Amino acid sequence: MIVSNDSIMAQPPFEISSFILRKIASISEKLGEINAAHLQRPAPELRKRNRIRTIGATLAIEGNTLTEEQITALLENKRVVGPQKDIQEVLNAINVYEQLPSFAPLKIKSFLKAHAMLLADLIPSAGMFRTAGVGIVKGSEVAHLAPPAWNVQPLMMELFEYLKKSDDHVLIKSCVFHYEMEFIHPFMDGNGRMGRLWQTLVLMGEYPVFEFLPLETIIKQKQVKYYDALAQSDRAGSSTKFIEFMLEVVEGALSELLSQQSRSLRAGERVEYYKSVIGGQPFSRQDYLRHFKQISAPTASRDLAEAVAQGILERIGDKRTSTYRYI
């Protein structure tokens, strides 16, 4: 969004590069694979693990020192020793991410509510747009001077209008929103957390699988490139470079999910998850193998035999033609 003190351009500037087109095609293919494999809602243990990684990464980018083990303990309502500010940040983030589906990605009111929850008991202005000027300082230099405070609300209203009315692909809109929000810097604190959170929420509106994708983990791994992409877009007056970077992040998160789903689950978890796919319908070992492509035939046989022995499945027919059904 090109901004001056007395003008607002409603259509944020960027170019659809060949790189962006290739990434959108690749992401679309991976989303198709996820839908075909019924992975839109990953297994419970994987969802929990990715949620912990997401919270840990998005807060670590902002300097939080708690480990994933400590975050897990807080998620399980256990006592943790650490800086009170860091503990409060984690508790707030747990609360927000657990309620992600309740937020409306196209409404400023919901956006402010999420910020109020994310920064509760951390800053006095949680849930309110800033009323003072801000700049981002790196070393001894001002790396970014945000628009004046009086312009924040109209700029954010324009940005939400873009989300609502633009025909741009949702993958692009989510990246544009993330960049433009960081540029506007609407809050005194928590802008980075909100940019990453709201991009996830915008994507969830079209693809529910993003609720459990740890985009923030990949951003943390590429933190230098993340800030560099923001800076390049600032200098260019266009979010193209940031869009390219974030599409790489999205592609990486989807690839990770596809490889995680089968490899990281134990036998009982696979059997439990497959019930959400097949329901009460009978299925064969080959059906099971087609879903969990990265396990061997003997592993599939052991999974099913153990489930039968535990009374989770019943086997119908002889060995050669046997099928299974959840009890």
JOUR-V205670 format. One record per backbone hydrogen bond with DSSP energy under -0.5 kcal/mol. NH is the residue of the N-H (numbers start at 1). CO is the residue of the C=O. E is the energy in kcal/mol with one decimal. If there is no record, write none. Layout:
NH_CO_E ; NH_CO_E
This chain:
3_1_-0.5 ; 4_7_-1.7 ; 7_4_-0.7 ; 9_2_-1.1 ; 10_8_-0.7 ; 12_10_-0.8 ; 17_15_-1.2 ; 21_17_-2.0 ; 22_18_-2.3 ; 23_19_-2.3 ; 24_20_-2.5 ; 25_21_-2.0 ; 26_22_-2.4 ; 27_23_-2.9 ; 28_24_-2.4 ; 29_25_-1.9 ; 30_26_-2.1 ; 31_27_-2.6 ; 32_28_-1.9 ; 33_29_-2.1 ; 34_30_-2.3 ; 35_31_-2.3 ; 36_32_-2.5 ; 37_33_-1.9 ; 38_35_-1.2 ; 39_34_-2.9 ; 47_43_-2.5 ; 48_44_-2.4 ; 49_45_-2.2 ; 50_46_-2.6 ; 51_47_-2.3 ; 52_48_-2.2 ; 53_49_-2.1 ; 54_50_-2.5 ; 55_51_-2.5 ; 56_52_-2.6 ; 57_53_-2.6 ; 58_54_-2.6 ; 59_55_-1.8 ; 60_56_-2.1 ; 61_57_-2.1 ; 62_59_-0.6 ; 63_60_-1.8 ; 64_59_-2.5 ; 71_67_-2.3 ; 72_68_-2.4 ; 73_69_-2.0 ; 74_70_-2.2 ; 75_71_-2.4 ; 76_72_-1.5 ; 77_74_-1.7 ; 78_73_-3.1 ; 82_80_-0.5 ; 87_83_-2.3 ; 88_84_-2.6 ; 89_85_-2.4 ; 90_86_-2.0 ; 91_87_-2.6 ; 92_88_-2.6 ; 93_89_-2.4 ; 94_90_-2.8 ; 95_91_-2.0 ; 96_92_-2.4 ; 97_93_-3.0 ; 98_94_-2.0 ; 99_95_-0.9 ; 99_96_-0.8 ; 100_97_-1.0 ; 102_99_-2.1 ; 103_99_-0.5 ; 103_100_-1.9 ; 105_103_-0.7 ; 107_104_-1.8 ; 111_107_-1.8 ; 112_108_-2.7 ; 113_109_-1.8 ; 114_110_-2.4 ; 115_111_-1.9 ; 116_112_-2.4 ; 117_113_-2.0 ; 118_114_-2.6 ; 119_115_-2.3 ; 120_117_-0.7 ; 122_119_-2.1 ; 123_119_-1.4 ; 126_123_-1.2 ; 128_125_-2.1 ; 130_186_-3.1 ; 136_144_-3.2 ; 137_135_-0.6 ; 138_141_-2.8 ; 139_137_-0.5 ; 141_138_-1.9 ; 143_136_-2.6 ; 143_141_-0.8 ; 144_136_-1.5 ; 146_134_-1.7 ; 146_144_-0.7 ; 151_148_-1.8 ; 152_149_-1.5 ; 153_149_-0.5 ; 155_151_-2.0 ; 156_152_-2.6 ; 157_153_-2.4 ; 158_154_-2.1 ; 159_155_-2.1 ; 160_156_-2.3 ; 161_157_-1.9 ; 162_158_-2.1 ; 163_159_-1.9 ; 164_160_-2.1 ; 165_161_-2.7 ; 166_162_-2.3 ; 172_169_-0.7 ; 173_169_-2.7 ; 174_170_-2.4 ; 175_171_-1.3 ; 176_172_-2.8 ; 177_173_-2.7 ; 178_174_-2.0 ; 179_175_-2.6 ; 180_176_-3.0 ; 181_177_-2.7 ; 182_178_-1.8 ; 183_179_-2.3 ; 184_180_-2.6 ; 185_181_-2.4 ; 186_181_-0.6 ; 194_190_-2.2 ; 195_191_-2.5 ; 196_192_-2.2 ; 197_193_-2.5 ; 198_194_-2.9 ; 199_195_-1.7 ; 200_196_-1.7 ; 201_197_-2.0 ; 202_198_-2.5 ; 203_199_-2.2 ; 204_200_-2.3 ; 205_201_-1.3 ; 206_203_-1.3 ; 207_203_-3.2 ; 210_207_-2.1 ; 211_208_-2.0 ; 212_209_-1.6 ; 213_210_-0.9 ; 214_212_-0.5 ; 215_213_-2.0 ; 217_214_-0.7 ; 218_214_-1.1 ; 219_215_-2.1 ; 220_216_-2.6 ; 221_217_-1.9 ; 222_218_-1.4 ; 223_220_-1.4 ; 226_222_-2.3 ; 227_223_-2.2 ; 228_224_-2.1 ; 229_225_-2.6 ; 230_226_-1.9 ; 231_227_-2.4 ; 232_228_-2.9 ; 233_229_-2.0 ; 234_230_-2.2 ; 235_231_-2.4 ; 236_232_-2.1 ; 237_233_-1.4 ; 238_233_-1.6 ; 239_13_-2.1 ; 243_239_-2.6 ; 244_240_-2.4 ; 245_241_-2.2 ; 246_242_-2.8 ; 247_243_-2.3 ; 248_244_-1.5 ; 249_245_-1.7 ; 250_246_-2.5 ; 251_247_-2.5 ; 252_248_-2.3 ; 253_249_-2.3 ; 254_250_-2.2 ; 255_251_-2.2 ; 256_252_-2.2 ; 257_253_-2.0 ; 258_254_-2.3 ; 259_255_-1.8 ; 260_256_-2.7 ; 261_257_-2.4 ; 262_258_-0.5 ; 263_259_-1.1 ; 264_260_-2.7 ; 270_266_-2.6 ; 271_267_-2.4 ; 272_268_-2.3 ; 273_269_-2.7 ; 274_270_-2.6 ; 275_271_-1.1 ; 276_272_-0.7 ; 276_273_-1.3 ; 277_273_-0.7 ; 277_274_-0.7 ; 278_274_-2.8 ; 279_275_-2.2 ; 281_278_-1.7 ; 283_324_-2.2 ; 288_284_-1.9 ; 289_285_-2.5 ; 290_286_-2.4 ; 291_287_-1.3 ; 292_288_-2.4 ; 293_291_-1.1 ; 295_292_-1.4 ; 300_296_-2.2 ; 301_297_-2.4 ; 302_298_-2.3 ; 303_299_-2.6 ; 304_300_-2.3 ; 305_301_-2.6 ; 306_302_-2.6 ; 307_303_-1.9 ; 308_304_-2.1 ; 309_305_-2.4 ; 310_306_-1.8 ; 311_308_-1.3 ; 312_307_-2.7 ; 313_307_-1.4 ; 314_325_-2.4 ; 316_323_-3.3 ; 322_318_-1.0 ; 323_316_-2.5 ; 324_283_-3.1 ; 325_314_-1.7 ; 327_312_-2.4
